[in-house]
C-alpha cells in the first residue's frame, strides 16, 4: 500500500534558516577580566586527590568531571545561586557556566545534589584550607591579627522535638525506684535474688525478662488480652519488665545523644536548642541550630568551624587549636568580642604567646558612676604589696599588725 505522507521539511514555515549548527566558541564572549576566569584559574591548581577518592574506581565515569563540578558549585555560590535546580538551569543558559563546562553535558539537579552532599562532604574542608594557604603564599594575609566572631544558624529540624537532659534524668530516676520495688516483689513471688544498680540497670532488666520468658514457657502460660479477662502472674510481671526495659533503652539512647549537652533535637540529633536572634516582632524562642565560628584575616575568611555549644566562650580554645592544626601558624594577636572572655581563654592565649584583644564583659558597667563608687567591687579596691606582705608575716609570727609605711 502506497503512503501519501510527506516527509519533506518546510524550510520557510517559521521564517528561520534551517541549516547545520556548529558548536559556538564561548572564549570570545567572556571578557578577560570576568570573575569566572579568575575563579577557574585559582581553583585549577588545587589538589583534588581527596575528592577523586570519593568516587568508585569501578563502574562508569561521572557525568561531569569532579573538578569541573567543584568550579560550577563555587561559582554558583559566588553568584548567590544555591538551589540545585537553579544551578542546572544556569548550566544550560548562562554562558559563564557553559564556559566552565568546556563542552561537557550540563548536569541535572540530582547530580548537583549528590555531588555536594555526598562526594564533596569529605573533601570540602581540605580544598578550603588549600585555598587559604594559596592566599598566604601570595602575600594576601597579614598574619598579624585574626578577628573571630560567630553566628547561629537554624537547623532543618522540628522546633518542638526537644529532649532535655534534666528531664530525662528526673524520669529515669523515678522509674529506677519503681524497678527496685518491682524486683523486690518478683524475688518474693519467685524466690529469686535479682538486684540492680544504676550502672547496669539495662543488663539487669534483660536478665529478668529472659527469666520470665523461660518461666512462661515452662508453665505453658496462656496470654490473654481484652476486657473481662484476668492476666496470670507470669504475664503481668513479663509485661511490666518489658515496659521497663523498653523505656530504659529509650533513656539510654537519649543519654548517648546528649554528647555533653543539655538538650538535643529528635529530628536532627546533632543540633542543639539555642536562642536565635529576635524576629521583627521581637519573638525570641529556642530553636535547633548550630554555632558557626569564622576567623578573618585581611578581609579573607581563613578558618571556619561548626560547634554544638550555644556559648561562644566554649568555642574559642578548640577553634584556635583547629586553626593551628589546619593552617600551621599562630597569629600574634586575637581579637574577639566580650562573649569569648574567660579565664581558660586567657590562660591558653598566654601559653601560646598570643596577645588577646577581648572586650571585658563588665566594660559597660565600668563606665557607670554607680559602679565606680561601689567600694565592694574588686576593681575599685586598692592593692598595696608592702602592707599585704607585712600582714602575712605578722600572721605567721603571731604578732600584732603594726602600721606599715605605704609606698606610692
Number of C-alpha atoms within 10 A of each C-alpha: 3 4 5 6 6 6 6 6 8 9 11 9 8 8 8 8 9 11 7 5 6 6 6 9 10 14 12 8 11 14 10 11 8 10 14 20 15 12 16 17 12 12 18 13 11 15 13 17 10 15 19 16 12 16 14 10 9 6 7 7 10 10 13 15 12 18 16 18 21 20 21 25 19 17 20 19 13 13 9 8 15 13 14 20 16 14 24 18 16 18 22 15 12 11 15 20 23 18 20 20 19 12 12 13 12 20 19 17 16 11 16 21 14 12 17 17 10 13 18 19 12 15 18 16 14 15 19 15 17 18 16 19 18 15 14 15 10 9 10 15 20 12 15 12 20 23 18 21 16 20 15 19 17 18 18 12 17 13 17 12 14 21 20 16 18 11 12 16 14 10 11 18 13 10 15 17 11 12 20 15 11 15 21 15 14 17 13 11 10 11 10 12 10 14 15 15 11 10 8 10 16 18 13 16 22 15 13 20 20 13 12 21 16 12 16 18 11 9 9 10 15 11 13 12 8 7 6 7 9 12 15 13 11 20 18 13 20 19 13 14 19 18 12 19 21 12 15 18 13 13 17 13 11 20 19 10 18 19 13 11 15 15 24 25 24 18 16 16 17 17 26 27 26 22 15 18 14 10 9 6 6 8 9 11 13 14 23 30 27 21 21 19 19 17 22 17 18 14 12 12 15 23 22 18 16 16 20 22 20 20 14 20 16 18 21 23 18 13 20 20 13 15 20 13 11 17 16 9 10 19 18 15 16 19 17 18 16 15 17 24 20 15 10 14 20 17 12 15 18 12 9 12 13 16 15 17 15 17 15 15 14 9 10 10 12 14 10 10 9 9 15 14 10 12 11 10 10 9 11 13 10 8 9 11 10 12 17 11 11 15 16 12 13 13 11 9 8 9 10 9 13 10 9 12 8 9 8 4
